[in-house]
Each structure stands twice: as structure tokens, then as C-alpha cells.
Amino acid sequence: MYKHIAEAFVPVGHAQCVVEQLCTKCCGYCLSVAIAGADKLLTFEDARAILRPADAGLQMRVEGRNLVVFCGVRSLLQGHLTTVATVQGTAVEWHPAGRVPFKTDGPLS
């Protein structure tokens, strides 16, 4: 079970292509990359990331057992994201998340 969980939505064009490029850039740091439907699952030693393309952008979820690895995976994704896509706005905003990935029961506050 993961102790630290956060999600972010990033408005980007061609989200499926961005997901593929992110996986290519990050695969050297992962233990594995798997596909589950439209999602890409990146597994790290003590964390995992889920990348899901959406119509208006990219949904990202990071789950980690300890804070250091959790923050490291978030930084890895954000750093590579800026090399493969033009990110609108100034920063990626991460929000605490529940156990259900990408639960859509209203806007994030």
C-alpha cells in the first residue's frame, strides 16, 4: 500500500504522444512499464506512476511508499514533461488523491 498519493492534470496537445515520449524518457529509471487500457503504468522500486491521456491533456498519478521516492518520481515526470511538451501555465499542480485513480467527482479545490 502506498502512503503518499498525488494527482495532476496538465493541459497539453496530443496527450497520447506525450505519454509515449514520457515513457521513453523515464524507462531507464523504471523497473517496468506496463499498459492497462489507455493507461501507462511506470513501476519504480518504492513507487509507481500512472499516465493517462485525456481529450484536453494528460492526467498523472504518483504513489509512493516513502516521501523521498514519491517526490523524486514527481520531479522526474515534471522534468521530462517540459522536454517533450509545451506546458501551459507556470507549474504542474499536484493535489492529494484518494485510493481510486483519477476519481472525477468534481473539480479539484
C-alpha positions as CSV (number, residue, x, y, z in Angstrom):
1,M,0.0,0.0,0.0
2,Y,1.3,3.5,-0.9
3,K,1.4,6.2,1.8
4,H,1.9,9.2,-0.4
5,I,-0.5,9.7,-3.4
6,A,-1.0,12.8,-5.6
7,E,-2.5,13.6,-9.0
8,A,-2.1,16.3,-11.5
9,F,-3.8,17.3,-14.8
10,V,-1.7,19.1,-17.4
11,P,-3.3,20.6,-20.4
12,V,-1.2,19.5,-23.4
13,G,-1.9,18.8,-27.0
14,H,-1.5,15.3,-28.4
15,A,-1.6,13.7,-25.0
16,Q,-1.1,10.1,-26.2
17,C,2.1,11.1,-28.0
18,V,3.3,12.9,-24.8
19,V,2.6,9.8,-22.8
20,E,4.7,7.7,-25.2
21,Q,7.5,10.2,-25.1
22,L,7.5,10.4,-21.3
23,C,7.6,6.6,-21.0
24,T,10.6,6.5,-23.4
25,K,12.4,9.2,-21.4
26,C,11.7,7.6,-18.0
27,C,12.1,3.9,-18.9
28,G,15.7,3.9,-17.8
29,Y,14.7,4.8,-14.2
30,C,11.8,2.3,-14.0
31,L,11.7,-1.3,-13.1
32,S,8.9,-1.8,-15.7
33,V,6.4,0.0,-18.0
34,A,3.1,-1.7,-18.5
35,I,-0.1,-0.9,-20.3
36,A,-3.6,-1.1,-18.8
37,G,-6.2,0.1,-21.3
38,A,-5.3,3.7,-22.1
39,D,-3.0,4.0,-19.0
40,K,0.7,3.5,-18.9
41,L,2.0,2.2,-15.5
42,L,5.6,3.0,-14.6
43,T,6.8,0.9,-11.7
44,F,9.7,2.1,-9.6
45,E,11.4,0.5,-6.6
46,D,9.1,2.1,-3.9
47,A,6.7,4.0,-6.1
48,R,4.6,3.9,-9.3
49,A,3.2,6.4,-11.7
50,I,0.1,6.2,-13.9
51,L,-0.1,8.3,-17.0
52,R,-3.5,8.7,-18.7
53,P,-4.1,10.7,-21.9
54,A,-7.3,12.7,-21.9
55,D,-9.1,14.8,-24.5
56,A,-7.8,18.1,-23.0
57,G,-4.4,16.9,-21.7
58,L,-2.5,14.5,-19.5
59,Q,-3.5,13.0,-16.2
60,M,-0.7,11.9,-13.9
61,R,-0.8,10.0,-10.7
62,V,2.2,9.2,-8.4
63,E,2.0,6.8,-5.5
64,G,5.0,6.2,-3.2
65,R,5.8,4.3,-0.1
66,N,8.2,7.0,1.2
67,L,8.3,10.7,0.7
68,V,11.8,10.9,-0.9
69,V,11.0,8.4,-3.7
70,F,7.5,9.9,-4.1
71,C,8.9,13.4,-4.6
72,G,11.6,12.1,-6.9
73,V,9.2,10.4,-9.2
74,R,7.1,13.6,-9.4
75,S,10.2,15.6,-10.2
76,L,11.3,13.1,-12.8
77,L,7.9,13.3,-14.6
78,Q,7.8,17.1,-14.4
79,G,11.3,17.5,-15.7
80,H,10.9,15.2,-18.6
81,L,7.4,16.6,-19.4
82,T,9.0,20.0,-20.1
83,T,11.3,18.4,-22.7
84,V,8.5,16.6,-24.6
85,A,5.6,19.1,-24.5
86,T,4.7,22.7,-24.1
87,V,3.1,23.1,-20.7
88,Q,0.6,25.9,-20.5
89,G,0.9,27.9,-17.3
90,T,3.8,28.2,-14.9
91,A,3.8,24.9,-13.0
92,V,2.3,21.5,-12.6
93,E,-0.1,21.5,-9.7
94,W,-0.2,18.3,-7.7
95,H,-3.2,17.5,-5.5
96,P,-3.6,14.9,-2.8
97,A,-5.6,11.9,-4.1
98,G,-7.6,9.1,-2.7
99,R,-7.2,5.3,-3.4
100,V,-9.2,5.4,-6.6
101,P,-7.2,6.7,-9.5
102,F,-8.5,9.8,-11.3
103,K,-11.8,9.9,-9.4
104,T,-13.9,12.5,-11.1
105,D,-16.4,13.7,-8.5
106,G,-16.0,17.4,-9.1
107,P,-13.2,20.0,-9.6
108,L,-10.1,20.0,-7.6
109,S,-10.0,22.7,-5.0
